[in-house]
């Protein structure tokens, strides 16, 4: 029986010393891990190298550009798994990835997976909006990353869904860090809103068979709804039964409310240029 095909793994980092060791430790393909680091100052690169990863340093531009650069690094295999440092691979998903990249026909360009968000030691099964599908496994040279924040992915070929999950620990670096990062995200989102008009194409994408295209169209339209941040809170906490996630669910829904308010407030001011775009 031949040796099973293994993917490469790409991890984007900036000051992820808290997360990078656990992220790498969760990956079974340890000889094929690449870390694209945005000039961390906390020892992230050293930790990654000590764990056997190939570290490439590149100043951060935006998320789409950084991921596109990473997907073209020399030495990558035909299939590439992309993780963030605060994500963890599971054994079930790893085995599933190995099986599917070995058996996928030439028309398949990428695979999507679901993610379990954890907060206060609890899976936010309802208040996080689960299930949301994230492109995470790509055939080399067949996928282009678009949108500078909360990226979208354009594939030259079909996309399939996997049953396994990635574990996501967005608060591992503390609540202050999460708030600071989402302040930056909200600035980038606000700029994109003002730069992205609603067109007939946007409306047509609402019925697209591509979940990523549908999500992007829904987002572009939803940003124009008056009172949207409060509707997001009601949806996550009441409609999706986030109340059953306990204190973690309530706090997370409130944090999402604050984030959405920041986006709308910044988008309302065309002259707003606050915040940096560092990861």
C-alpha positions in Angstrom: 0.0 0.0 0.0 1.4 3.4 -1.0 2.2 6.2 1.4 -0.7 8.5 2.0 -0.4 12.0 0.5 0.4 14.7 3.1 -0.4 18.4 2.8 1.8 21.4 3.7 0.5 23.7 6.5 0.7 27.5 6.3 0.3 29.6 9.5 0.3 33.4 9.5 1.6 35.0 12.7 2.4 38.3 14.4 3.3 38.2 18.1 1.8 34.8 18.6 4.2 33.4 21.2 1.1 32.5 23.4 -0.4 30.4 20.6 2.1 29.1 18.1 3.5 26.1 20.1 0.0 24.6 20.7 -1.0 25.3 17.1 2.0 23.5 15.7 1.7 20.7 18.2 -1.8 20.0 17.0 -0.6 19.4 13.4 0.4 15.8 12.5 2.4 16.9 9.4 5.3 18.4 11.3 7.9 18.3 8.5 5.8 20.4 6.2 4.8 23.4 8.3 5.5 27.0 7.1 5.1 30.1 9.3 4.7 33.4 7.5 5.6 35.9 10.3 5.0 39.6 10.1 8.1 40.6 12.1 7.0 39.5 15.5 8.9 40.9 18.5 7.8 38.3 21.1 9.9 35.3 20.0 7.2 33.7 17.9 9.6 32.9 15.0 12.1 31.3 17.4 9.5 29.1 19.0 8.2 28.0 15.5 11.7 27.2 14.3 12.5 25.2 17.4 9.4 23.1 16.7 10.6 22.4 13.2 8.7 24.9 11.1 10.1 26.8 8.2 9.8 30.5 9.1 9.5 33.2 6.4 9.4 36.9 7.5 7.4 39.4 5.6 6.0 42.8 6.6 2.3 42.8 7.0 0.3 44.4 4.2 -3.3 43.1 4.5 -4.8 39.7 5.1 -5.6 38.8 1.6 -2.2 39.9 0.2 -0.4 38.1 3.1 -2.3 34.8 2.5 -1.8 35.0 -1.3 1.9 35.4 -0.8 2.0 32.5 1.6 0.2 30.2 -0.8 3.0 30.8 -3.4 6.0 30.0 -1.1 8.5 27.6 -2.7 8.4 24.1 -1.3 4.7 23.8 -0.7 3.0 20.6 -1.6 0.1 20.2 -4.0 -2.3 20.7 -1.1 -2.0 23.4 1.6 -3.8 23.6 4.9 -4.1 27.1 6.2 -4.4 27.7 10.0 -4.3 30.8 12.2 -2.1 30.6 15.3 -5.2 30.6 17.6 -6.6 27.6 15.8 -6.0 23.9 16.5 -6.2 20.9 14.2 -8.2 17.9 15.4 -7.2 14.3 14.8 -10.5 13.6 13.1 -10.1 16.5 10.7 -6.5 15.6 10.0 -7.4 12.1 9.0 -10.3 13.4 6.9 -8.0 15.8 5.1 -5.5 13.1 4.3 -8.2 10.9 2.8 -9.9 13.6 0.7 -6.7 15.1 -0.8 -5.7 11.7 -1.8 -9.0 10.8 -3.5 -10.1 14.2 -4.8 -10.5 14.5 -8.6 -8.8 17.3 -10.5 -11.9 19.5 -10.5 -11.7 20.1 -6.7 -9.7 23.2 -5.8 -10.5 23.6 -2.1 -12.2 22.2 1.0 -14.2 24.1 3.6 -14.4 23.2 7.3 -16.4 24.4 10.3 -14.8 26.0 13.3 -15.7 25.6 17.0 -15.2 28.9 18.8 -14.3 28.6 22.5 -14.7 31.2 25.2 -14.5 30.9 29.0 -13.8 27.1 28.5 -17.0 26.7 26.6 -17.9 26.0 23.0 -20.1 28.8 21.7 -22.3 26.5 19.8 -25.1 28.9 19.3 -24.0 32.5 20.0 -21.1 32.3 17.6 -23.4 31.7 14.6 -22.2 28.1 14.2 -22.0 26.5 11.7 -20.0 28.8 9.5 -17.8 27.3 6.7 -14.3 28.5 6.3 -12.0 27.6 3.3 -9.0 26.0 4.9 -7.6 23.4 2.4 -6.4 24.6 -1.0 -4.9 23.0 -4.1 -1.8 25.0 -4.9 -2.2 27.6 -7.6 -6.0 27.2 -7.8 -7.3 29.7 -5.1 -7.1 33.5 -4.9 -7.7 35.2 -1.6 -9.8 38.4 -1.8 -11.0 41.1 0.6 -8.5 42.7 3.0 -10.2 41.6 6.2 -12.6 38.7 6.9 -11.3 37.4 3.6 -13.2 35.7 0.7 -11.8 33.0 -1.5 -12.1 32.6 -5.3 -11.4 29.0 -6.5 -10.6 27.8 -10.0 -12.6 24.6 -9.5 -15.1 23.2 -7.2 -15.2 23.3 -3.4 -16.2 20.5 -1.0 -17.1 20.5 2.7 -15.5 18.3 5.3 -17.1 16.9 8.5 -14.3 17.6 10.9 -13.7 20.8 12.9 -11.0 23.2 13.7 -10.9 24.4 17.3 -10.6 28.2 17.7 -9.4 30.0 20.8 -9.9 33.7 19.9 -9.4 35.0 23.5 -6.1 33.2 24.3 -4.3 36.5 24.3 -6.8 38.2 26.6 -9.9 40.3 26.2 -7.9 43.5 25.8 -6.1 42.1 22.8 -9.4 40.9 21.3 -10.9 44.3 21.7 -7.8 46.1 20.2 -7.8 43.7 17.2 -11.5 44.1 16.5 -11.0 47.9 16.7 -8.6 47.5 13.8 -10.9 45.1 12.0 -13.8 47.5 12.3 -11.7 50.2 10.7 -10.9 48.0 7.7 -14.5 46.8 7.5 -15.7 50.4 7.4 -13.4 51.3 4.6 -14.5 48.3 2.6 -18.1 49.2 3.1 -17.6 52.6 1.7 -15.6 51.3 -1.2 -18.1 48.5 -2.1 -21.3 49.7 -3.7 -24.4 47.5 -4.0 -24.8 46.2 -7.6 -27.0 43.8 -9.4 -24.2 41.3 -9.1 -24.3 41.6 -5.3 -28.0 40.7 -5.4 -27.4 37.7 -7.8 -24.8 36.3 -5.4 -27.5 35.9 -2.8 -28.6 32.7 -4.6 -25.1 31.6 -5.5 -24.2 27.9 -5.0 -20.9 29.1 -3.5 -21.4 29.6 0.3 -18.5 32.1 0.3 -20.1 34.3 -2.4 -23.5 34.1 -0.6 -21.9 35.1 2.7 -20.1 38.1 1.1 -23.3 39.3 -0.6 -25.3 38.9 2.6 -22.7 40.9 4.5 -22.6 43.7 1.9 -26.4 44.1 2.0 -26.7 43.6 5.7 -24.3 46.4 6.4 -26.9 48.8 5.0 -29.7 47.8 7.3 -30.6 50.4 10.0 -30.0 49.2 13.5 -28.0 46.2 12.2 -25.8 45.8 15.3 -28.8 45.2 17.5 -30.3 42.8 15.0 -27.0 40.9 15.1 -27.3 40.7 18.9 -30.9 39.5 18.8 -30.1 37.0 16.1 -27.2 35.5 18.0 -28.6 35.6 21.5 -32.3 35.1 21.0 -33.0 33.6 17.5 -29.9 31.3 17.6 -30.5 30.5 21.3 -27.2 32.0 22.4 -28.8 32.3 25.8 -28.2 28.6 26.2 -24.5 29.2 26.0 -24.7 30.7 29.5 -22.5 33.6 30.6 -20.0 33.0 27.8 -22.8 33.3 25.2 -24.1 36.5 26.7 -20.7 38.1 26.9 -19.8 37.0 23.4 -23.0 38.4 21.9 -22.4 41.7 23.7 -18.8 41.8 22.3 -20.2 41.2 18.8 -22.7 44.0 19.3 -19.9 46.4 20.3 -17.9 45.3 17.2 -20.8 45.8 14.8 -21.5 49.3 16.3 -17.9 50.3 15.7 -18.1 49.2 12.1 -21.3 51.2 11.5 -20.0 54.3 13.4 -16.8 54.4 11.4 -18.5 53.7 8.1 -20.8 56.6 8.7 -17.8 59.0 8.6 -16.2 59.1 5.2 -13.2 61.0 6.7 -12.5 58.4 9.4 -8.9 57.1 9.1 -8.2 55.9 12.6 -6.4 52.6 13.5 -3.6 50.7 11.9 -3.8 47.5 9.9 -1.3 45.4 11.8 -2.4 41.8 12.6 
